[in-house]
């Protein structure tokens, strides 16, 4: 269950050249992990449609476009790949709610402090965790995310990493985040006929230990589930333990 770099292959997912080549080769659109339709209940619960949203590692996904259709008014999309950004900028030139910029999430100094109410990350931290100097890259990215969030703002991380491998990064006191965990099955997963789980259960926060970890007897219905960490930036010096 405790997966992290073991899920990575030999590609350097933190390298712009890798992504440029991939987007040139593949074209089209692709959403990592989950489509907006599955994530909508969580996004609508924590991120108002009037929020200024930063989508990190946007790639060529439909996520931001779907959010605009759902009423979101201001989404800035960044990606390390200039190929992806050029592609998406041309595709969505007619949608004023969407902005696209080539940028490395480890250095977003272009934006002033507290520029955004929300940051959404669907697989970007995971990509850095598969790259060179992963812990350093993760710290740089999360430090920038924390800097850019207004107090009370939300960093929503959608990842394959369970709490054992993600909470050591998310729980650093310098970020001052209060974090809630959700777990949802991968798209297409079929619930066992003997399972007592319901769709509603995926919309409830998952109980965790005082260290923010899953209880030792916790069993994932889908072993390849995706984890959603909703990290709220606290104001002042409040403690930010997982609740």
VEXGU-456377 format. One record per residue (C-alpha): x, y, z; residue number from 1. Coordinates in nm, 3 decimals. Layout:
REM residues N
+---------+---------+---------+-----+
!       x !       y !       z ! seq !
+---------+---------+---------+-----+
!       X !       Y !       Z ! NUM !
...
+---------+---------+---------+-----+
***
This chain:
REM residues 243
+---------+---------+---------+-----+
!       x !       y !       z ! seq !
+---------+---------+---------+-----+
!   0.000 !   0.000 !   0.000 !   1 !
!   0.279 !   0.242 !   0.078 !   2 !
!   0.384 !   0.351 !  -0.266 !   3 !
!   0.596 !   0.637 !  -0.389 !   4 !
!   0.906 !   0.624 !  -0.608 !   5 !
!   0.843 !   0.254 !  -0.659 !   6 !
!   0.562 !   0.364 !  -0.892 !   7 !
!   0.804 !   0.564 !  -1.105 !   8 !
!   0.980 !   0.437 !  -1.414 !   9 !
!   1.313 !   0.549 !  -1.555 !  10 !
!   1.180 !   0.871 !  -1.709 !  11 !
!   1.268 !   1.199 !  -1.541 !  12 !
!   0.922 !   1.346 !  -1.493 !  13 !
!   1.071 !   1.667 !  -1.353 !  14 !
!   1.247 !   1.747 !  -1.682 !  15 !
!   1.094 !   1.993 !  -1.930 !  16 !
!   1.258 !   1.815 !  -2.223 !  17 !
!   1.078 !   1.492 !  -2.138 !  18 !
!   0.740 !   1.663 !  -2.134 !  19 !
!   0.805 !   1.869 !  -2.448 !  20 !
!   0.887 !   1.551 !  -2.639 !  21 !
!   0.587 !   1.369 !  -2.497 !  22 !
!   0.338 !   1.643 !  -2.587 !  23 !
!   0.479 !   1.670 !  -2.940 !  24 !
!   0.443 !   1.295 !  -2.984 !  25 !
!   0.103 !   1.240 !  -2.827 !  26 !
!  -0.100 !   1.555 !  -2.891 !  27 !
!  -0.467 !   1.551 !  -2.794 !  28 !
!  -0.588 !   1.582 !  -2.436 !  29 !
!  -0.519 !   1.366 !  -2.134 !  30 !
!  -0.630 !   1.398 !  -1.771 !  31 !
!  -0.408 !   1.229 !  -1.514 !  32 !
!  -0.578 !   1.014 !  -1.251 !  33 !
!  -0.927 !   1.162 !  -1.246 !  34 !
!  -1.153 !   1.376 !  -1.464 !  35 !
!  -1.323 !   1.686 !  -1.331 !  36 !
!  -1.657 !   1.506 !  -1.306 !  37 !
!  -1.515 !   1.280 !  -1.032 !  38 !
!  -1.336 !   1.562 !  -0.851 !  39 !
!  -1.619 !   1.813 !  -0.877 !  40 !
!  -1.776 !   1.740 !  -0.534 !  41 !
!  -1.445 !   1.815 !  -0.359 !  42 !
!  -1.358 !   2.117 !  -0.569 !  43 !
!  -1.701 !   2.275 !  -0.533 !  44 !
!  -1.695 !   2.211 !  -0.157 !  45 !
!  -1.362 !   2.382 !  -0.094 !  46 !
!  -1.305 !   2.621 !  -0.385 !  47 !
!  -1.564 !   2.893 !  -0.461 !  48 !
!  -1.623 !   2.964 !  -0.830 !  49 !
!  -1.509 !   3.324 !  -0.773 !  50 !
!  -1.166 !   3.212 !  -0.645 !  51 !
!  -0.849 !   3.300 !  -0.829 !  52 !
!  -0.722 !   2.948 !  -0.901 !  53 !
!  -0.372 !   2.831 !  -0.994 !  54 !
!  -0.357 !   2.500 !  -1.181 !  55 !
!  -0.001 !   2.367 !  -1.151 !  56 !
!   0.127 !   2.124 !  -1.412 !  57 !
!  -0.179 !   2.174 !  -1.630 !  58 !
!  -0.043 !   1.977 !  -1.927 !  59 !
!  -0.304 !   1.927 !  -2.197 !  60 !
!  -0.583 !   1.821 !  -1.961 !  61 !
!  -0.948 !   1.921 !  -1.995 !  62 !
!  -0.972 !   1.995 !  -1.623 !  63 !
!  -0.957 !   2.376 !  -1.639 !  64 !
!  -1.190 !   2.394 !  -1.937 !  65 !
!  -1.443 !   2.178 !  -1.752 !  66 !
!  -1.415 !   2.404 !  -1.448 !  67 !
!  -1.495 !   2.711 !  -1.656 !  68 !
!  -1.803 !   2.536 !  -1.795 !  69 !
!  -1.899 !   2.473 !  -1.432 !  70 !
!  -1.875 !   2.844 !  -1.348 !  71 !
!  -1.513 !   2.907 !  -1.242 !  72 !
!  -1.409 !   3.257 !  -1.341 !  73 !
!  -1.031 !   3.289 !  -1.314 !  74 !
!  -0.787 !   3.000 !  -1.364 !  75 !
!  -0.417 !   3.051 !  -1.428 !  76 !
!  -0.257 !   2.741 !  -1.576 !  77 !
!   0.117 !   2.677 !  -1.561 !  78 !
!   0.336 !   2.397 !  -1.690 !  79 !
!   0.709 !   2.339 !  -1.731 !  80 !
!   0.651 !   2.240 !  -2.096 !  81 !
!   0.642 !   2.529 !  -2.343 !  82 !
!   0.495 !   2.286 !  -2.597 !  83 !
!   0.195 !   2.216 !  -2.374 !  84 !
!   0.145 !   2.583 !  -2.291 !  85 !
!   0.158 !   2.694 !  -2.655 !  86 !
!  -0.086 !   2.418 !  -2.747 !  87 !
!  -0.335 !   2.506 !  -2.473 !  88 !
!  -0.302 !   2.882 !  -2.524 !  89 !
!  -0.402 !   2.840 !  -2.888 !  90 !
!  -0.680 !   2.595 !  -2.806 !  91 !
!  -0.840 !   2.817 !  -2.542 !  92 !
!  -0.766 !   3.161 !  -2.685 !  93 !
!  -1.140 !   3.229 !  -2.691 !  94 !
!  -1.190 !   3.152 !  -2.320 !  95 !
!  -1.100 !   3.466 !  -2.118 !  96 !
!  -1.127 !   3.281 !  -1.786 !  97 !
!  -0.820 !   3.071 !  -1.875 !  98 !
!  -0.464 !   3.201 !  -1.876 !  99 !
!  -0.155 !   2.994 !  -1.967 ! 100 !
!   0.209 !   3.050 !  -1.868 ! 101 !
!   0.523 !   2.841 !  -1.903 ! 102 !
!   0.670 !   2.808 !  -1.554 ! 103 !
!   0.853 !   2.569 !  -1.322 ! 104 !
!   0.653 !   2.503 !  -1.003 ! 105 !
!   0.979 !   2.508 !  -0.809 ! 106 !
!   1.020 !   2.878 !  -0.889 ! 107 !
!   0.698 !   3.076 !  -0.927 ! 108 !
!   0.856 !   3.407 !  -0.825 ! 109 !
!   0.670 !   3.577 !  -1.110 ! 110 !
!   0.368 !   3.580 !  -0.879 ! 111 !
!   0.363 !   3.797 !  -0.564 ! 112 !
!   0.296 !   3.646 !  -0.222 ! 113 !
!  -0.066 !   3.548 !  -0.150 ! 114 !
!  -0.171 !   3.576 !  -0.515 ! 115 !
!  -0.422 !   3.292 !  -0.517 ! 116 !
!  -0.714 !   3.160 !  -0.314 ! 117 !
!  -0.664 !   2.807 !  -0.445 ! 118 !
!  -0.395 !   2.586 !  -0.597 ! 119 !
!  -0.488 !   2.256 !  -0.764 ! 120 !
!  -0.227 !   1.986 !  -0.827 ! 121 !
!  -0.326 !   1.673 !  -1.015 ! 122 !
!  -0.007 !   1.467 !  -1.040 ! 123 !
!   0.254 !   1.744 !  -1.047 ! 124 !
!   0.406 !   1.673 !  -0.706 ! 125 !
!   0.407 !   1.306 !  -0.808 ! 126 !
!   0.605 !   1.396 !  -1.119 ! 127 !
!   0.868 !   1.575 !  -0.911 ! 128 !
!   0.887 !   1.279 !  -0.676 ! 129 !
!   0.989 !   1.070 !  -0.978 ! 130 !
!   1.259 !   1.316 !  -1.082 ! 131 !
!   1.611 !   1.393 !  -0.971 ! 132 !
!   1.660 !   1.537 !  -0.619 ! 133 !
!   1.298 !   1.457 !  -0.542 ! 134 !
!   1.285 !   1.572 !  -0.176 ! 135 !
!   1.448 !   1.906 !  -0.262 ! 136 !
!   1.218 !   1.959 !  -0.560 ! 137 !
!   0.912 !   1.876 !  -0.350 ! 138 !
!   1.017 !   2.120 !  -0.077 ! 139 !
!   1.073 !   2.398 !  -0.329 ! 140 !
!   0.739 !   2.341 !  -0.493 ! 141 !
!   0.539 !   2.318 !  -0.171 ! 142 !
!   0.717 !   2.621 !  -0.031 ! 143 !
!   0.611 !   2.819 !  -0.337 ! 144 !
!   0.254 !   2.690 !  -0.313 ! 145 !
!   0.235 !   2.798 !   0.051 ! 146 !
!   0.379 !   3.139 !  -0.035 ! 147 !
!   0.124 !   3.198 !  -0.310 ! 148 !
!  -0.181 !   3.100 !  -0.105 ! 149 !
!  -0.377 !   3.361 !   0.083 ! 150 !
!  -0.459 !   3.276 !   0.447 ! 151 !
!  -0.758 !   3.046 !   0.436 ! 152 !
!  -0.662 !   2.938 !   0.086 ! 153 !
!  -0.670 !   2.576 !  -0.033 ! 154 !
!  -0.400 !   2.356 !  -0.184 ! 155 !
!  -0.576 !   2.051 !  -0.327 ! 156 !
!  -0.339 !   1.765 !  -0.409 ! 157 !
!  -0.463 !   1.468 !  -0.610 ! 158 !
!  -0.200 !   1.195 !  -0.594 ! 159 !
!  -0.126 !   0.823 !  -0.590 ! 160 !
!   0.081 !   0.878 !  -0.273 ! 161 !
!  -0.076 !   0.757 !   0.051 ! 162 !
!  -0.018 !   0.941 !   0.380 ! 163 !
!   0.296 !   0.746 !   0.470 ! 164 !
!   0.480 !   0.894 !   0.170 ! 165 !
!   0.301 !   1.229 !   0.133 ! 166 !
!   0.241 !   1.355 !   0.487 ! 167 !
!   0.615 !   1.389 !   0.564 ! 168 !
!   0.619 !   1.652 !   0.288 ! 169 !
!   0.282 !   1.815 !   0.357 ! 170 !
!   0.306 !   1.833 !   0.736 ! 171 !
!   0.609 !   2.061 !   0.761 ! 172 !
!   0.523 !   2.334 !   1.010 ! 173 !
!   0.657 !   2.609 !   0.783 ! 174 !
!   0.358 !   2.563 !   0.551 ! 175 !
!   0.107 !   2.602 !   0.836 ! 176 !
!  -0.150 !   2.377 !   0.664 ! 177 !
!  -0.450 !   2.205 !   0.815 ! 178 !
!  -0.507 !   1.894 !   0.604 ! 179 !
!  -0.810 !   1.673 !   0.541 ! 180 !
!  -0.780 !   1.344 !   0.352 ! 181 !
!  -1.017 !   1.180 !   0.107 ! 182 !
!  -0.968 !   0.857 !  -0.086 ! 183 !
!  -1.142 !   0.773 !  -0.414 ! 184 !
!  -1.109 !   0.468 !  -0.638 ! 185 !
!  -0.947 !   0.493 !  -0.980 ! 186 !
!  -1.178 !   0.549 !  -1.277 ! 187 !
!  -1.349 !   0.231 !  -1.387 ! 188 !
!  -1.298 !   0.047 !  -1.060 ! 189 !
!  -1.592 !  -0.179 !  -0.987 ! 190 !
!  -1.701 !  -0.215 !  -0.627 ! 191 !
!  -1.737 !  -0.572 !  -0.504 ! 192 !
!  -2.096 !  -0.688 !  -0.468 ! 193 !
!  -2.010 !  -0.779 !  -0.107 ! 194 !
!  -1.871 !  -0.435 !  -0.029 ! 195 !
!  -2.057 !  -0.213 !   0.217 ! 196 !
!  -1.905 !   0.104 !   0.065 ! 197 !
!  -2.125 !   0.356 !  -0.112 ! 198 !
!  -2.051 !   0.651 !  -0.336 ! 199 !
!  -2.131 !   0.880 !  -0.045 ! 200 !
!  -1.852 !   0.728 !   0.163 ! 201 !
!  -1.592 !   0.861 !  -0.083 ! 202 !
!  -1.717 !   1.212 !  -0.010 ! 203 !
!  -1.646 !   1.182 !   0.363 ! 204 !
!  -1.304 !   1.259 !   0.513 ! 205 !
!  -1.097 !   0.953 !   0.601 ! 206 !
!  -1.015 !   0.903 !   0.971 ! 207 !
!  -0.641 !   0.918 !   1.038 ! 208 !
!  -0.405 !   0.884 !   1.332 ! 209 !
!  -0.266 !   1.182 !   1.523 ! 210 !
!   0.035 !   1.166 !   1.290 ! 211 !
!  -0.188 !   1.199 !   0.986 ! 212 !
!  -0.148 !   0.835 !   0.880 ! 213 !
!  -0.404 !   0.570 !   0.797 ! 214 !
!  -0.487 !   0.334 !   1.083 ! 215 !
!  -0.292 !   0.008 !   1.066 ! 216 !
!  -0.611 !  -0.187 !   1.004 ! 217 !
!  -0.733 !   0.040 !   0.723 ! 218 !
!  -0.797 !  -0.149 !   0.399 ! 219 !
!  -0.821 !   0.020 !   0.061 ! 220 !
!  -1.116 !  -0.112 !  -0.134 ! 221 !
!  -0.924 !  -0.029 !  -0.450 ! 222 !
!  -0.548 !  -0.091 !  -0.399 ! 223 !
!  -0.477 !   0.169 !  -0.668 ! 224 !
!  -0.693 !   0.439 !  -0.513 ! 225 !
!  -0.617 !   0.808 !  -0.550 ! 226 !
!  -0.566 !   1.028 !  -0.247 ! 227 !
!  -0.699 !   1.382 !  -0.220 ! 228 !
!  -0.528 !   1.606 !   0.036 ! 229 !
!  -0.713 !   1.930 !   0.106 ! 230 !
!  -0.461 !   2.161 !   0.271 ! 231 !
!  -0.595 !   2.484 !   0.416 ! 232 !
!  -0.342 !   2.759 !   0.488 ! 233 !
!  -0.400 !   2.871 !   0.844 ! 234 !
!  -0.373 !   3.232 !   0.954 ! 235 !
!  -0.118 !   3.317 !   1.222 ! 236 !
!   0.058 !   3.046 !   1.418 ! 237 !
!  -0.224 !   2.792 !   1.453 ! 238 !
!  -0.110 !   2.433 !   1.455 ! 239 !
!  -0.182 !   2.244 !   1.135 ! 240 !
!  -0.230 !   1.882 !   1.224 ! 241 !
!  -0.439 !   1.649 !   1.008 ! 242 !
!  -0.800 !   1.649 !   1.127 ! 243 !
+---------+---------+---------+-----+
***
